[in-house]
Amino acid sequence: MKRFLLLFGISAFLLSCNGVKRTQEALNTGNYNAAINKAIVNIAENKTKKSNQAFIVLLEEAYQKNTERELQNIKFLKKDGNPANYETIYESYVRLKEIQEGIRPLLPLYIMDEGRDARFNFNNYDSDIIAAKDYLSDYLYNNAVGLLGNARYKNEYREAYDDLKYLEEINPNYRDTKDKMDEAYQKGLDFVLVEMVNNTDKVIPKRLEDELLNLNTYGLNNLWTEYHTNRLSNIDYDYLMEVSFQDINISPEQVNEKQIIKEKQIKDGFQYVEDQNGNIVKDSLGNKIKVDKFKTVRCDFYQFTQFKSAQVVGVVNFTDLRKQQQINQYPLASEFVFEHIYANYNGDKRALDNDLLPFLQAARVPFPTNEQMVYDAGEDLKNNLKSILTRQRFN
């Protein structure tokens, strides 16, 4: 037990040393936020723990240096006078306040070697945050409205949307931000018309076509792309996605027969052991000694395999409708195999191996129709199409 406690103590000490070393490295390289976060996490576990004294000293130093650097940078950005700087200014003030709020619950923090409490000069940044947020809100709104009014490309509408979305996060219900967001979103969307073309001489099951074109089931997560399987007259489509079936191969219905001959020795009663004179041999207790009798049995096993396959081959083409130019093409292929095994026998069934017996319980079944085979092949088609839609990027 003492050995376990000793090992545990050594391990805890080594972990603590490693934690202090990493925190010191973060501090030395100017990564003050990381140093502060590492120190807070360790101190919060037990602020009176002796091994955590180093974290208290590091936290005090990192806090002081981080605050000094952030305030100097804010001062410089304000002096620069560029309104685009207010995002950085606002976020810096918020970050300064969050750090203080992270340290405050830990206070007081006592430094044993120096016989004093750690010093953290806290400031009230509320007025600075509000002022920076007001300036930033005006800038974001005016910049987004300017983009909406003068944009020539969809990525500019998307930039406006991002600014307005951020504005709504930091300053909810600011003027008509939500309405402007909706406008930017609609103008930034890529509209894709989806069509299916059958260039084969086979019938594509209506159920398969509906499932392939039901893009809502694909779990796509593309904010700026909207797919339509039915053309809307009020939309000027940007792209065409054409799912084209090029070939459907369906094999003939086949039944293959295979004969297997099995032989096995099985028990067939017993017989008494006799000596050379034909007398029955007995054991020491006077009991007659008997041994198993074996005989060889044979069985002809007839295995029938029903087989049919379907292969569907196609391509997915993406066309830029504004430029009337194909931008991407992906292969689309799937195969489905129907196979059913049944069997019968002639002879002694006891000669058969156990793995053959289940086939004797099966019987011939109707072959699936060609339409069903194509539909069953469609399961892989849906997965392939989902993969294509996930990879495809229009700009």
KAZI-V284891 format. One record per residue. RES is the residue in one small letter. D_LAST is the distance of its C-alpha to the last C-alpha in Angstrom with 1 decimal. Layout:
BEGIN
res->RES d_last->D_LAST
res->RES d_last->D_LAST
END
This chain:
BEGIN
res->m d_last->65.3
res->k d_last->65.8
res->r d_last->63.9
res->f d_last->60.9
res->l d_last->61.0
res->l d_last->61.3
res->l d_last->58.3
res->f d_last->56.3
res->g d_last->57.3
res->i d_last->56.3
res->s d_last->52.9
res->a d_last->52.3
res->f d_last->53.5
res->l d_last->51.2
res->l d_last->48.1
res->s d_last->49.2
res->c d_last->49.6
res->n d_last->46.1
res->g d_last->44.6
res->v d_last->46.6
res->k d_last->45.5
res->r d_last->41.7
res->t d_last->42.2
res->q d_last->44.2
res->e d_last->41.5
res->a d_last->38.9
res->l d_last->41.3
res->n d_last->42.1
res->t d_last->38.5
res->g d_last->37.8
res->n d_last->35.8
res->y d_last->38.0
res->n d_last->35.9
res->a d_last->36.0
res->a d_last->39.8
res->i d_last->40.4
res->n d_last->38.7
res->k d_last->40.5
res->a d_last->43.8
res->i d_last->43.4
res->v d_last->42.7
res->n d_last->45.7
res->i d_last->48.0
res->a d_last->47.2
res->e d_last->48.6
res->n d_last->52.0
res->k d_last->52.5
res->t d_last->56.2
res->k d_last->55.6
res->k d_last->57.0
res->s d_last->54.2
res->n d_last->51.8
res->q d_last->53.6
res->a d_last->51.4
res->f d_last->48.3
res->i d_last->50.0
res->v d_last->50.7
res->l d_last->47.2
res->l d_last->45.8
res->e d_last->48.1
res->e d_last->47.0
res->a d_last->43.3
res->y d_last->43.5
res->q d_last->45.4
res->k d_last->43.1
res->n d_last->39.9
res->t d_last->41.3
res->e d_last->42.5
res->r d_last->39.2
res->e d_last->37.2
res->l d_last->39.7
res->q d_last->39.8
res->n d_last->36.0
res->i d_last->36.0
res->k d_last->38.9
res->f d_last->37.0
res->l d_last->33.8
res->k d_last->36.0
res->k d_last->37.9
res->d d_last->34.7
res->g d_last->34.2
res->n d_last->30.4
res->p d_last->29.5
res->a d_last->26.2
res->n d_last->28.5
res->y d_last->29.7
res->e d_last->27.1
res->t d_last->28.5
res->i d_last->32.0
res->y d_last->31.7
res->e d_last->30.3
res->s d_last->33.1
res->y d_last->35.8
res->v d_last->34.5
res->r d_last->34.5
res->l d_last->38.0
res->k d_last->39.3
res->e d_last->37.8
res->i d_last->39.4
res->q d_last->42.7
res->e d_last->42.4
res->g d_last->41.9
res->i d_last->45.0
res->r d_last->47.3
res->p d_last->48.2
res->l d_last->49.4
res->l d_last->51.9
res->p d_last->54.5
res->l d_last->53.7
res->y d_last->56.9
res->i d_last->57.0
res->m d_last->60.2
res->d d_last->60.8
res->e d_last->60.8
res->g d_last->62.5
res->r d_last->60.0
res->d d_last->57.0
res->a d_last->53.6
res->r d_last->52.7
res->f d_last->49.4
res->n d_last->49.4
res->f d_last->47.3
res->n d_last->46.1
res->n d_last->45.2
res->y d_last->41.6
res->d d_last->41.4
res->s d_last->42.0
res->d d_last->39.5
res->i d_last->36.8
res->i d_last->37.5
res->a d_last->37.5
res->a d_last->34.3
res->k d_last->32.6
res->d d_last->33.9
res->y d_last->32.7
res->l d_last->29.3
res->s d_last->29.0
res->d d_last->29.9
res->y d_last->27.3
res->l d_last->24.4
res->y d_last->25.5
res->n d_last->26.0
res->n d_last->22.8
res->a d_last->20.8
res->v d_last->23.0
res->g d_last->22.5
res->l d_last->18.7
res->l d_last->19.2
res->g d_last->21.7
res->n d_last->20.0
res->a d_last->16.2
res->r d_last->14.6
res->y d_last->10.9
res->k d_last->9.5
res->n d_last->8.6
res->e d_last->12.4
res->y d_last->13.4
res->r d_last->11.9
res->e d_last->13.9
res->a d_last->16.8
res->y d_last->16.5
res->d d_last->16.7
res->d d_last->19.6
res->l d_last->21.4
res->k d_last->21.0
res->y d_last->22.5
res->l d_last->25.1
res->e d_last->26.0
res->e d_last->26.6
res->i d_last->28.9
res->n d_last->30.5
res->p d_last->30.4
res->n d_last->31.1
res->y d_last->30.8
res->r d_last->31.4
res->d d_last->28.9
res->t d_last->26.0
res->k d_last->25.4
res->d d_last->25.3
res->k d_last->22.9
res->m d_last->20.6
res->d d_last->20.7
res->e d_last->20.0
res->a d_last->16.9
res->y d_last->15.7
res->q d_last->16.3
res->k d_last->14.7
res->g d_last->11.5
res->l d_last->11.2
res->d d_last->9.3
res->f d_last->12.5
res->v d_last->12.9
res->l d_last->16.4
res->v d_last->18.0
res->e d_last->20.9
res->m d_last->23.4
res->v d_last->25.4
res->n d_last->28.6
res->n d_last->29.7
res->t d_last->32.5
res->d d_last->36.1
res->k d_last->36.0
res->v d_last->35.5
res->i d_last->32.4
res->p d_last->34.0
res->k d_last->32.9
res->r d_last->32.7
res->l d_last->30.3
res->e d_last->28.1
res->d d_last->28.1
res->e d_last->27.3
res->l d_last->24.4
res->l d_last->22.9
res->n d_last->23.7
res->l d_last->20.3
res->n d_last->21.9
res->t d_last->23.8
res->y d_last->21.0
res->g d_last->20.5
res->l d_last->16.8
res->n d_last->15.6
res->n d_last->12.1
res->l d_last->12.7
res->w d_last->10.0
res->t d_last->10.4
res->e d_last->13.7
res->y d_last->15.3
res->h d_last->18.4
res->t d_last->21.1
res->n d_last->23.2
res->r d_last->22.1
res->l d_last->22.8
res->s d_last->24.2
res->n d_last->23.0
res->i d_last->19.3
res->d d_last->17.3
res->y d_last->14.9
res->d d_last->11.4
res->y d_last->11.4
res->l d_last->14.4
res->m d_last->15.0
res->e d_last->18.4
res->v d_last->20.6
res->s d_last->23.2
res->f d_last->26.5
res->q d_last->28.0
res->d d_last->31.2
res->i d_last->33.4
res->n d_last->36.3
res->i d_last->39.1
res->s d_last->42.1
res->p d_last->45.7
res->e d_last->47.5
res->q d_last->49.4
res->v d_last->52.3
res->n d_last->53.3
res->e d_last->56.7
res->k d_last->57.8
res->q d_last->61.4
res->i d_last->62.1
res->i d_last->65.7
res->k d_last->66.5
res->e d_last->69.7
res->k d_last->70.7
res->q d_last->73.9
res->i d_last->74.6
res->k d_last->77.5
res->d d_last->80.3
res->g d_last->82.9
res->f d_last->85.2
res->q d_last->88.5
res->y d_last->91.2
res->v d_last->91.7
res->e d_last->95.1
res->d d_last->97.1
res->q d_last->98.7
res->n d_last->101.6
res->g d_last->99.4
res->n d_last->99.9
res->i d_last->97.1
res->v d_last->96.0
res->k d_last->96.0
res->d d_last->94.4
res->s d_last->96.5
res->l d_last->96.6
res->g d_last->97.9
res->n d_last->94.7
res->k d_last->94.0
res->i d_last->91.0
res->k d_last->88.5
res->v d_last->85.3
res->d d_last->82.3
res->k d_last->82.6
res->f d_last->79.5
res->k d_last->78.8
res->t d_last->76.0
res->v d_last->73.9
res->r d_last->71.6
res->c d_last->68.8
res->d d_last->66.7
res->f d_last->63.2
res->y d_last->61.1
res->q d_last->57.4
res->f d_last->55.2
res->t d_last->51.4
res->q d_last->49.5
res->f d_last->46.2
res->k d_last->43.4
res->s d_last->39.7
res->a d_last->36.6
res->q d_last->33.5
res->v d_last->30.4
res->v d_last->27.9
res->g d_last->24.8
res->v d_last->21.1
res->v d_last->17.9
res->n d_last->16.0
res->f d_last->12.6
res->t d_last->12.8
res->d d_last->10.9
res->l d_last->13.8
res->r d_last->13.5
res->k d_last->13.7
res->q d_last->15.7
res->q d_last->14.2
res->q d_last->13.8
res->i d_last->10.6
res->n d_last->12.1
res->q d_last->15.6
res->y d_last->17.2
res->p d_last->21.0
res->l d_last->22.7
res->a d_last->26.3
res->s d_last->29.0
res->e d_last->32.8
res->f d_last->35.5
res->v d_last->39.1
res->f d_last->42.1
res->e d_last->45.2
res->h d_last->48.4
res->i d_last->51.6
res->y d_last->55.1
res->a d_last->58.6
res->n d_last->62.3
res->y d_last->65.3
res->n d_last->68.8
res->g d_last->71.3
res->d d_last->71.5
res->k d_last->68.3
res->r d_last->69.4
res->a d_last->68.5
res->l d_last->64.7
res->d d_last->62.4
res->n d_last->60.8
res->d d_last->57.3
res->l d_last->58.4
res->l d_last->60.1
res->p d_last->57.1
res->f d_last->56.4
res->l d_last->59.8
res->q d_last->58.8
res->a d_last->55.9
res->a d_last->56.4
res->r d_last->54.6
res->v d_last->51.8
res->p d_last->50.2
res->f d_last->47.2
res->p d_last->44.0
res->t d_last->43.1
res->n d_last->40.4
res->e d_last->38.3
res->q d_last->38.7
res->m d_last->37.8
res->v d_last->34.5
res->y d_last->33.8
res->d d_last->34.6
res->a d_last->32.3
res->g d_last->29.5
res->e d_last->29.5
res->d d_last->27.7
res->l d_last->25.4
res->k d_last->24.2
res->n d_last->23.6
res->n d_last->21.8
res->l d_last->19.6
res->k d_last->18.9
res->s d_last->17.9
res->i d_last->15.5
res->l d_last->13.8
res->t d_last->13.8
res->r d_last->12.1
res->q d_last->9.4
res->r d_last->5.8
res->f d_last->3.8
res->n d_last->0.0
END
